[in-house]
């Protein structure tokens, strides 16, 4: 506890550490909140959508299959078929798919009525497709609806008119959450992981500075064990993470971020970020092992910071699919994914996707922390 107290005081009294831990997150959050307070543009190469075909067993079931085949043939949409509405809604809320289409039971009958009497609207059987969009994906909400509308028009009517008039319409897309989201809302979950990553540099500088000043040697002359030293460092950085998350959330709230999340979701968010601090401490120890001065530690730390920032936070959502796939190698990716599901999709904190993200972050963070402790004890203390 003495080590925890020492580190907390160090953060509060050291200008550089205080800036990167508290002031820098506040400033950047406020700047991004003002700059990106409206929905922006962009696109990705492909989208995973789900389809529940309630008309597959009717006598006109070939129409719905034809429509689904045309969706797949766009090469922009990857269609996964579901057998019930509950499953498709569950996967949508967890971010496993970016959109859901519910094909009604009279879809084929409606198509056939138009085919038989294209010039007699009074004989048409009208129907409406339901569409649900992933509120955690900025590009999905903008790109998917016009693609589906175009495919539907060509599949049923055989042409692309300036205005679609026929028996089949697509209902107004429903987001998983009812509120209209801004670009900043999509960025906010990734910002928590973004700023937490700076702990790597803080830890690296702290250990190299204490080594330069001879503080580690003096601690070694006390009854304090190596395990107590590392535990103290880890706990103190968890405290910093918790304070940092609270500061960032307050700043984001001031510029309009209003996540639709339950109290348990907030607890889960704090938990996963606290676990992620283990990973940051581990990378910081590895950085401190490789250099002899605090100045050099900053440079080495950025070798661990930059990849996680670019691939595992909000920075990557406008990049290519290859870069986004590479992000899955970064522990920060799973932190951002979990927070996006909790804050934007309204996913249950105990849903499989959230639990998998937490499990992955925990395993990776513990391994990196153990590796960092081992390397620093063997090579970095002298």
N, C-alpha and C positions, 0 to 999 in steps of 0.2 A: 504493500500500500504506500510505502514511502517512495518507491520508484514511480508509482502511478501519480502521486502528488507532485513529484519532481517534474514529470513529463507534462502534466497539465499546466504547471506554472511556466515551463519552458515555452509552451505554445502561446500562452497569454502575454509573455514578456519579450518574445523574439519577434521583431517586426516582420521579417520575411515569412516566417512560419504563420504568423497571424494573418498576413495578407493572403497567402495562398489558401489557407484553411477557411477563412471567414469573409474577408473583404472582397477578394477576387470572385468567389461564387456569387456574392450579392450583386456586384457590378455587372458581371456577365449575364446573370439571370435577368436583371432589369433591362439591359441593352437588348438582349434577344426578345424579351417580352414586348418591347416597344417596336423593334424592327420587324418582327414576324407575327404581328397580331392579326393577320388575315390569312386565309387559305392560299397557299402557293401552288405552283404547277410542278409538273414532273411526271415521269413514267418509269415503269420497270419492264423487263422483257416478258414476263409471264405471270399469270395469276392462277392460284388454285381455288376453284369454286366447287361447291357441292350442289347436287341436284336431287330432289326427292320427286320421283315421277309417280303421281297418284293415278295416272291414266294408262299405265303400262299394260294392264290386263283387259282393257276395253277392246271392242271390235275395231276401233280406229287407233289402236296403240302404236301403229307404225309412224304416225305423225310426231308423237313425242320423241320416239327414238331417232327420227330424222332430224328433229330440232337439236337434240343432244349431240348427235354426230356432227352437225354443222358447227356447234360451239367448239368441239374438239378440233375440227379442221382449221380453225382460225390460227392455230399454233401460238396464240396469245393466252388462251384459256386452257387450263388443264382441269377436266371435269371428273369429279369423284361422285359416284351415285350412292345414294342412301336409301335404306328400306323404310325409314320412318322419320317423322318430323323432329322428334326429340333428339335423335342422334345428330342430325345436321345442325340444330340450334346449339347443341352442346359444343361441337367442334368449332362453330363460328365464334362462340363466346370465349374460347381458349386460343383463338388465333391460328388454328390449324388450317382453316380455309379463309379466303378473303371475301367471299360472297356465297349466298345460298339462294337457290331458285326452287320455288314450289310450283310444280306443274299440276294444275287442277284436274279433277276426274273427267271433265267434259272438254278437255283441250282438243283431242282428236275429233270429236263431234263438231266442235266449232270450226276447225280447219276444213272438215269435209263439207260443212254447210256453205262455206265460202267458195269452195271448189265447185260445188254443184250450181250455185247461184251467185256468181261474183257481182252481178249488177242489181241484185234484189236484197238490200239490207234488211228488209222486214222478215226475210227467211233465215237470216243468220242466227246462229246460237252464240251469244256473246259470253266471253269469259275473260278472266284477268289472272295473269301470272303474278305471284308474290315474289318480291326480291328483298333480301336482307344483305346489308353490307357490313364489313368489319370496320367498326369505328376507330380501331387502333391503327389503320393503314390509311395514310393520307392519299396515296395514289390510287388505291382500290376504290375509294369513294368517288373519285373523279373519272377514272378511266373505264371501269367495268360497265356501268349502265349504258353508255352509248354503244359499246361493243355488242352487248346482248340485244339491244334494240335493233341494231343493224342485222344481226344474224337472224333474229326472229322474223323480221320483215322479208328477208330474202328466202328463208326456208318456207314460209307460209304463202307469201304472195308472189314470190319469184322475181321481184324487182325492188328497187329502192326509190320510192317516191319522195317528193319534197316534204310531204306531210303524210303520216300513216293514218289511214282510215280503214278499219276492218273490224272483224268481230273479236279479235284478240288484242288485248292491251296489257302493258306491264304496269303494275301498280306502283305508286310512289315508293321509292326505295326506303326501307326502314333501317336505321342504324341500330347497333346493339344498344347504344345509349341514345336517349332522345334529344340531347342537346347538340347544337351545331358547334363543331370544333374548329378552332383556328390552327394555323400552322404551329404556333407556339405550344398548343396543347399536345400536338404530336411529338414535339421535341422534348417536352418537360420530363417524361420518364427517363430518357437517356441522359439528361443533365445530372441526375443524382449519381449515376455511375461515373459520368464524365469528371465531376469534381472529386469524387472519392479516389480516383486513380492518382491524384496528386499526392496522396499519402506515400506513394512509392518514393518520391523525391524527398519528402519530409523525413521519413525513416532513414533513408540513405544518408542524408545530411546530418541527422542527429547522431547516428552511430559513428560516422567518420569524425565529426567534430569532437565527440566525447573521447574518441581514441586519440585524436591529436592533442587534446588537453590533458590526457593522462587520467581521465575520470574512470575509464574502464579498469585501469590497473588498480586504482584506489578502491573501487567496488570489490575487486577480487580479493582484497585484504580483509574485507568484512565477512561476517557470516552469511552474507547473501549468496545463494547458489545461482548457477547459470539458469536453472529452470525458473527461479523466482525473477531473475532479471528479464528473461524473455516473456514471462507471463505478465510482468508489469508493463513492458513495452506494448504488448498486444492489447491489454485491457485499456491502457491510456489512449491508444489509437482507436479503439472501439468507442470510447467516450467522445473523441474528436468527430468520428463519423456521425454519431447520434446528434451532436450539436450542429454539425454541418448540414445534415438532412433537414433538421428543424428550420435552420436559417434559410436554406434554399426553398423549402416549401412555403415559408412565410413570404419570401420575396416573390415567388411564382404566384402565390395567392393574391398579392397586391396588384399584379398586372393581369389578373383575370383567369388564372388556372383554377378550375373548379371540377376536380375529379369526382365521378359518381362512385364512391367506394365506401364500403362498410368499415366500422372501427377495426374489425379483424383484419381487413385488407391493409390498413395503415400499420398495424402491428407486424404483419407479415413483411411489409416493405422495410421496416426498420430492422427486422430480423435478417433478411437476406443481405442488406447493406452492411450490417454488423459482421456477418460471416465473410463477406467480400473483403472486409478490412484485414482478415488473416492473410489473404492473397497479397494485398498491398504491402503488408509488413514483410512477407516472405521475399517479394521482389526487391524491397528496400534493403534487406539484409544481403541479398545476392549482389546488389549494386555496391554496397559498402565493402563487400569482400573483395571486389575487383579493383578498388582504387585505394589511395592512401590519403586523399584530401577531400574536404567537403565540397570544394569547387568542382573537382573532377567527378564527385558522386552525382552531382546534378546532371552532368552530361550523360553519364552511364544510365542513370535512372530513366532518362527519356527514351532509351532503347526499349524499355518495358512500357513506358507511358504511351508513346505515340501509336504503336499498333493497336493497343486496346481502345484508345480514343477513336481512331479512324475506323476500326472494324467492329467495335462492340457497343458503340453508343449511338446517339441520334445522328451523328455525322454520316453514317453509312447508308441511311435510308434513301438517299438519292443516287447512290452509286450502282454499278453494274451488278447483275446477279452473281457473277463470279466473286466479286468483292464481298457481297453479302453472305455468300456461302462460306467464304474464308473466315468471316466473323464468328462462325460457330466454333472456331478454335480458341476464341478468346473468352475467358471467364466473365468479362464485363458484358458480353452478348447476352448471357443468360440472366444477368441482373436486369438489363434493359428490357428483355423479353417478358420477364415476370412482372415488372412494374407497369409495362404497357398493358398487359392483360388485366392487372388489378385496377389500374386507374382509368383506362380508356374503354376496355371491353366489358368491364363489370364482371369479370370471371370470378368464380368462387375461390377464396384463398386455399381451399383444400382440393381444387380440381387437379386432375393428373398433370396438366401442363405446368402449373405452378409448382407442384411438388417435385416434378422432374427437374425444373430449373433450380430449385433450392438444393436438391440432391447433388446436381452437377457442380454448382458453385461450392458446396461444402466439401466434396471430395477433392476438387482441384485446389481449393484454397488451403486445405489441410496439407496436401502433398507439397505445395509450393512453400508453405510456412515451415514444414519439417526440413525441406531441402535447404531453405535459407538459413535456418538455425544451425544445421549440420555444417554447412560451408563456412559460416561466420565463426563458429567455435573452432573449426579446424584451421582456417586460413586467414580470417579477417581480424582477429583480436590483436595481432602483433603489428 
